Amino acid sequence: MPHTTEIAVLWSHLDANGHVNNGVYQSYFDEARIQALENEGFSIQEMREKKVGPVMLKAELSYHKPLHHPDAVRIETGFREMSKIKGKVIQNMYRISDGALVCEAIFSALFFDFEKNRPWKIPDAFLVKFRAEETLNRNLSLP
């Protein structure tokens, strides 16, 4: 199953047009992605101690509906095409009040060793877990 994160829209997230600024959507996706990694067993604290972490290479967002205050969103996060150093994060954002698909995102990412200044290899145990989840999610047509 995909990882699920709920986030409330804050008044400060609105732009001059009265809806959530498009740049804020990425911060929502960032938070959901970090929570999903934590749920997979990637401790953010441990990654900081090891000086490794995720780096976004590419972001593709498709906006479908606006968000307003006091909306809240549910973000479903899944991992795809994982290799030893990189993969894709697939995320769908839904408005909780009516279930409407608000935004779809595909992020290409890698794990990076900031001390050695090169890609970091994902431990095999996590790679096996990601691949098993990907197979399950594809069979269920989930992100």
C-alpha positions in Angstrom: 0.0 0.0 0.0 1.2 3.6 -0.6 2.3 5.7 2.3 -0.3 8.3 3.3 0.3 11.7 4.8 -2.3 14.4 5.7 -1.4 18.1 5.7 -3.6 21.1 6.6 -3.5 24.1 4.3 -2.3 27.2 6.2 -3.5 30.7 5.6 0.2 31.6 4.9 0.3 29.2 2.0 -2.2 31.3 -0.1 -1.1 33.6 -2.9 -2.6 36.8 -4.1 -5.3 34.9 -5.9 -6.6 33.3 -2.7 -5.4 29.7 -3.4 -2.3 27.7 -2.5 0.7 28.9 -4.3 2.0 26.3 -6.8 5.5 26.3 -5.1 3.9 25.2 -1.8 2.7 22.0 -3.4 6.3 20.9 -3.6 6.8 21.5 0.1 3.7 19.3 0.8 5.2 16.6 -1.4 8.6 17.0 0.4 7.0 16.4 3.8 5.0 13.4 2.6 8.2 11.9 1.0 10.2 12.3 4.2 7.4 10.7 6.2 7.3 7.8 3.7 11.0 7.3 4.0 10.8 7.3 7.8 8.0 4.7 7.5 10.3 2.5 5.3 12.9 2.6 8.0 15.1 5.4 6.7 15.7 7.4 9.8 16.3 11.0 8.9 18.4 11.4 12.1 20.6 8.5 11.1 21.0 9.8 7.5 22.1 13.2 8.9 24.6 11.4 11.2 26.0 9.5 8.2 25.8 12.7 6.1 23.7 11.0 3.4 20.2 11.8 2.1 17.8 12.1 -0.7 18.4 14.6 -3.5 15.8 15.5 -6.1 17.0 15.3 -9.7 13.8 16.1 -11.5 10.3 17.1 -10.6 7.2 16.8 -12.8 3.9 18.1 -11.4 0.5 18.1 -13.0 -2.0 20.5 -11.3 -5.7 19.6 -11.5 -7.6 21.5 -8.9 -6.9 24.5 -6.6 -6.6 24.4 -2.9 -7.9 27.0 -0.5 -7.8 27.6 3.2 -9.0 25.7 5.3 -8.6 22.7 3.0 -6.5 19.7 4.0 -4.8 17.2 1.7 -4.0 13.5 1.7 -0.8 12.6 -0.2 -0.2 9.0 -1.3 3.5 8.2 -1.9 5.0 5.2 -3.6 8.5 4.3 -4.8 9.2 3.0 -8.3 12.1 1.9 -10.5 14.5 1.7 -7.5 18.1 0.9 -8.2 21.1 0.8 -5.8 21.4 4.7 -6.0 18.3 6.2 -7.6 14.6 5.8 -8.3 11.3 7.6 -8.7 8.8 8.8 -6.2 5.2 8.8 -7.4 2.8 11.0 -5.4 -0.8 11.9 -5.7 -2.4 14.7 -3.7 -6.2 14.6 -2.9 -8.4 17.2 -1.3 -9.8 15.5 1.8 -13.2 17.3 1.8 -14.3 15.8 -1.6 -11.6 13.3 -2.5 -10.7 15.3 -5.7 -7.3 14.7 -7.2 -5.5 18.0 -6.8 -2.0 17.3 -8.1 0.1 14.4 -9.5 3.9 14.3 -9.1 6.8 12.2 -10.3 10.2 12.9 -8.7 13.4 11.4 -9.9 15.8 11.1 -7.0 19.0 9.6 -5.7 20.6 9.1 -2.3 23.7 11.2 -1.9 26.8 10.9 0.3 27.5 14.5 1.1 30.9 13.7 2.8 32.2 11.8 -0.3 30.3 14.0 -2.7 29.0 11.1 -4.7 25.9 8.9 -4.9 25.2 6.7 -1.9 24.2 3.0 -2.3 20.9 2.0 -0.8 21.3 -0.9 1.6 20.1 -4.2 0.0 17.4 -4.7 2.7 15.7 -1.5 1.7 16.1 -2.1 -2.0 14.3 -5.5 -1.6 11.6 -3.8 0.4 11.1 -1.0 -2.2 10.9 -3.5 -5.1 8.4 -5.7 -3.2 6.3 -2.6 -2.6 6.5 -1.5 -6.2 5.3 -5.0 -7.4 2.4 -4.9 -5.0 1.4 -1.3 -5.8 1.6 -1.9 -9.6 -0.7 -4.9 -9.2 -3.2 -2.7 -7.3 -2.7 0.4 -9.6 -1.5 2.5 -6.7 1.1 5.3 -6.6 
